[in-house]
Structures are given as structure tokens and as C-alpha cells.
Amino acid sequence: MQFKIGDPVVLPAHGIGHIREIEEKDFSEQGTRLYYKIALSKHSIWIPVEAQPVNGLRLVTVKSDLDYYRNLLKSAPVPLEKNHHRRHHELVGRLKQGTFQIICEVVRDLTAWNWRKPLGQTDTALLQKTRQSLYQEWATAAGVSTTEAIKEIDSLLLTAR
């Protein structure tokens, strides 16, 4: 997928950003390559255009798709693996896919697990990081503040309880 200057994008390892430039650069022995310059909240990074499937670079979810994700967050959670090592490995593997749907599912499922049984340190950290990604992208897609996104998402999750 080709991105245009100004496109809001998600880079799973870094969060939400915007394509600021598309430029040829010579950063390696491989010679000149085409790069996206992505402006993030505190810094900018250069990503090779041909590397986007590998690094998960994608457009921010569109506002019209949020109704689908509202229903997903309100739906019944999927049971998770009881063994915390296997559960963590499975969830991290899913999150590496980088899709907004998986982010929603992981937040829904770990939140529901936490209501039944307190999460351990590793699961708590994963849930917090994944929630922040969800809040950021939701706010960007809906065109609302992060505070409003948090309120809506938390309300949807309580509906599934």
C-alpha cells in the first residue's frame, strides 16, 4: 500500500504518526531507497517504503469502522489460556499482527479476565500498553480527545461485563 503525505498512520511499535515526507535516502550499503518520514508525538523516524508489510505500518482505522469495533468491545470475551506464560506468548503473538481488531480483542479479553481474577505484573503491563494504543487510535479515528475515547471505550467494556 502506498501512503500519501499527511496520511495518519499506525506503527505498532511506536503508535500514531503522520506521513510527513516521502524521500529517497542513502542510509545503507544497499544504496538509495525510498523512505517515509513519519512524525510521531516526540520524534520522527524513517521507514523504508518496501518494509511496510514487515513493520506493520498501516492507516489509522476510519471513523465509519468504529461501529464494528464498538460491537466487538461489547461482545462476550474469548476465554484465555490459564497458564500465564502461554497466555502472554499467545497475546503478544496476536498483537504482532498489528491490526486494530486484535488490539480491541486483546483489551476486551484481558479486561474481562481482570474482572474475574487479578492480572499478574506481565499481563497488567501488556493490558496498559495495549489500552494506550487503543485509546490513541480510537481518539484519532473518531476525531475526539483521548479522554473522550477512554470514557467511551471503558463504557463499552462495562457493557460486556
N, C-alpha and C positions, 0 to 999 in steps of 0.2 A: 504494500500500500504506500502510495506517495502522500506525503503531508505537505501542506502549504504553510507559508509564513503566516503566523498568527493563530494557527490551529492550537486549541487546548489539548494537551496530551497527558497520558499517564505513563510513567516509567516506574514499574513496580518497585524497584529498589530505591527510588528517590521520591516518588509522589507526583503531584500535579505540576505541570510546567506549560510553557508555550513555545512553539517553534519561532525562534527569532531570526534565524538565518539559515540558508542552505548554501553551502560554500565548499569549494574544493580546497583541501588542506593536504599537507605532506607531513604526517605525524609518524610515519614508519618507513621501514625499508621497502615496503610494498609500493611505494610511490604515491602519487597524488590520488586521493579518493574523495568522494562526495560525502559531506557530513551535515547533519542537522545540528544547529546550535540551539540548545534547549535552555531557556531561562527558568530556573526553579526559584523558590522563595528566597534563598540566601546566596545562591551561586548559579553559574551556568556550566553546562557540560556539553561536550561534542560527542555525538553518536554517529558512527558510520551508517549511511543510508541502507546499505545492504545487510547490516547486522540487526535490523529491527525485529525479525521473527525470533531471533535468539534472545534478545534482551527484553522482549515483551512490550516494546513501545506500541502504544495504541491511542486512539482518540478517546477523549472523555466520553462517557455514556451520554446519550442525548436525552433531553428532558422528556420527550414522548415515551421513552422506555421506562421511566421511573414507576409508572403504574404497575408494570410487570414485577418490578423489584419490591414494590410495596406489598404486593400479594405474596411474594416469596418470603419476605421478612415476617409476615403474619402467619405463614403456614407452619404446620407441625414440624418440629425439628427432626432431623435424621439421627438415630442412635449412633453414638460414637464408641470407638474401641475403649474397653475398660482399662486396659494396660496403658499407663500414661506415656511410656516410651513409644509404643506402637501408634497411639493416638496422635502424639506430636509429630512423628515421622509422616503419618498419613496426611495430616492437616498441612504441614509445610510443603509436602509434595503437591497437594492440590493448589495451594497458594502460588506456587512457582508458575502455574499456568497463567496467572495474572489477570484473569477475567473478572469483571465486576460481579457476575453471577456467583462465582466461587467466593469472592470476598463476602458477599451477602450471606451465603450459606454458612460459611465458617463462623461469622459473627452470630448468626441465629443459633447455630448448633452449640457453640461454646457458651453462649449466654444461657441457653436452656440448661446445659449441663451444670453451670454455676448455680442455678436456682435450686437444683436437687442436691448438689454436693459441692463444697468449696473447691475451687481450682487450685492446683499447685502453682508454684512460682513460675515454671516454664509456660504452662497454659495461660496463666494470668498475663504474662508479658506478651505472649502471642495474641491474645484477645485484645489487649490495649493497643498494640501496634496495628492490628487489622481494623479495629474500630476507627482509629485515626484516619486510615486510608479511606474507609467507607465514608466517614463524615466529610472529609475533604472533597472527595469526588462527588458525593451527593450534593453538597453545597454548590459546587461549580456547575454541575448539570442542571440543578433547579434554579440557579441564579439567586440563591439566598445566602444568608450568613451561616457560618459554621454552627453558631449557637442555635439557629432555627433548624438546621439539618439534624443536630443532636437531639433536639426535642422531638422532631418527627420520627426519627429512627427509633429512639427509645420508646416512644408511644406505640409504634408498630410492633416492636418486640414484646411489649407487655400484653398486646392483644393475643399473641401466640401462646402466652403462658397458660 
